[in-house]
Structure formats: C-alpha cells, structure tokens
Amino acid sequence: MKRVSLLGLVLVFGSITSTRAIADTLLSGRCTTPNALRIRPVALGPPPRFKLSAPTGDTVVTGSVVTIYFDDDKDDTETFLLGSREISSTTDLTVYSPESALGKSILGARAGDTVTYTAPTGKDIKVTVITFAPFTG
C-alpha cells in the first residue's frame, strides 16, 4: 500500500509502489484500476523558488551562509546555510534550521563570537562564528 501526500491530501494506492509513478499516472489521466482516484490535471505553473531576505547588519540571521569552527580548533570548520529545509533543494550547502540547537545559538552572533549549544546527545558543543554573508542562491 503506497501513501502519497499531494497538495495536503493523503492518497492511498494498493498496486502502484513508486511515488513518481503515482504522480505520473494521476497527472496523465491514465488511471486504469477500478478503485484508482481520478483527478483532472490543473496547470500550476513553475515550482516556487524559496527566497530569503538578504541579511543586513552585523549579526547572523536566517538566510546567512555561516562559517564556524568547533571547540577552539580553527582547522575544524563547517560552512552552512541557516534557513529552512525547503531551500535545501536549491543549494549544495548543508542547511541548518534556525530552530535547531546550533541555529538558535548562533542567531544574533557576530563574527568572532563563541557560543555553546547542547547537541541532541546531551553534549555541550562550543562553536565560533568566523564569517557570515547573505545567501545568494
């Protein structure tokens, strides 16, 4: 049994196992099984591009590309985008949510600031913001 969420509706199909096949079948109007749901295709236009407001000022905000280093080890660096998961399909950068432990700890930080957050394992991790800049896509 395959469940697919399509525009907020959950559809259940017994014999089709690929989400892509379900979408193709629904959009083409080729539903052949008696219990298949028939939907008329609707032109929706191009998929939306998720845009973030460009950061302004001198602190880390949602939409910043941030480089940090861990635990006073300047060679242990990571660069990531602080933003929503929806934007992850538009970039090769790792995306951390501003609601994550790391995200919450660096929001409002300045270059050179060191902050500590608690990882899901319970371990306290210290990071230092090296640089940040607006995400340009």
C-alpha positions in Angstrom: 0.0 0.0 0.0 1.5 3.3 -1.0 0.6 6.6 0.7 1.3 9.9 -1.1 0.8 13.4 0.2 -0.3 15.6 -2.8 -1.1 19.2 -2.0 -2.0 18.3 1.6 -4.2 15.3 0.7 -3.1 11.8 1.5 -3.9 9.3 -1.2 -3.6 5.6 -0.8 -2.8 3.2 -3.7 -2.7 -0.5 -3.5 -0.7 -1.6 -6.5 1.4 1.3 -7.5 4.6 1.4 -5.5 6.6 4.4 -6.9 5.6 7.9 -5.8 6.8 9.1 -9.3 4.6 6.5 -11.0 1.6 7.7 -8.9 2.2 11.3 -9.8 2.7 10.4 -13.5 -0.5 8.3 -13.5 -2.6 11.0 -11.8 -1.3 13.8 -13.9 -1.7 11.9 -17.2 -5.2 10.8 -16.5 -4.2 7.1 -17.2 -5.8 5.7 -14.1 -6.8 2.1 -15.1 -7.6 0.3 -11.9 -11.3 0.5 -10.8 -10.5 1.9 -7.4 -8.0 4.5 -8.6 -8.7 8.1 -7.8 -9.3 10.2 -10.9 -8.0 13.7 -10.9 -8.1 16.3 -13.6 -4.7 17.9 -14.1 -4.5 21.6 -13.2 -1.8 23.9 -14.6 0.0 25.2 -11.5 2.9 27.0 -13.2 6.5 26.6 -12.4 7.5 25.4 -8.9 8.1 28.2 -6.4 11.6 29.4 -5.6 12.2 29.9 -2.0 13.8 33.2 -1.3 15.2 34.5 1.9 15.6 38.1 2.8 19.2 39.1 2.5 20.8 39.6 5.8 21.7 43.1 6.7 23.7 44.3 9.7 26.4 42.8 11.6 24.8 39.7 13.1 23.9 36.2 11.9 20.2 36.0 10.8 18.1 33.5 8.9 19.4 33.5 5.3 23.0 33.8 6.3 25.8 31.5 4.9 27.8 30.9 8.1 31.3 29.5 8.6 32.2 28.3 12.1 34.8 26.3 13.8 34.3 23.8 16.6 35.8 23.7 20.1 38.7 26.1 19.6 40.0 24.0 16.7 40.4 26.5 13.9 41.0 23.6 11.4 37.6 22.0 12.2 35.4 24.3 10.2 31.9 24.0 8.6 30.1 26.3 6.2 26.3 26.1 6.1 23.1 28.0 5.3 21.0 29.0 8.2 17.5 28.6 6.7 14.5 26.3 6.1 14.6 22.8 4.8 12.6 23.9 1.7 15.6 25.8 0.4 17.9 22.8 0.6 16.9 21.6 -2.9 18.3 24.9 -4.3 21.8 24.6 -2.9 24.7 22.2 -2.3 25.3 23.7 1.2 24.2 21.9 4.3 21.1 23.7 5.7 20.5 24.1 9.4 17.2 25.4 10.7 17.2 28.5 12.8 15.1 26.4 15.2 17.9 23.8 15.7 20.1 23.9 18.7 23.0 25.2 16.6 20.8 27.6 14.7 19.3 29.1 17.9 22.8 29.5 19.4 24.3 31.5 16.5 21.3 33.7 15.7 22.4 37.2 16.6 26.0 36.3 16.9 28.8 38.4 15.3 32.0 37.3 13.6 34.4 36.2 16.3 31.6 35.4 18.9 31.9 32.0 20.6 28.6 30.3 21.7 27.8 26.9 23.2 24.8 24.7 22.3 23.6 21.3 23.6 23.6 18.6 20.9 20.8 16.1 20.9 23.2 13.6 22.6 23.4 16.0 25.6 26.9 17.1 24.9 27.8 20.8 25.0 29.5 21.9 21.9 31.3 25.2 21.6 31.5 27.0 18.2 33.0 30.2 17.0 31.5 32.2 14.1 34.2 33.0 11.6 32.3 34.7 8.9 28.7 35.1 7.6 27.2 36.6 4.4 23.9 36.7 2.6 22.8 33.5 0.8 22.7 34.4 -2.9 21.3 31.1 -4.2 
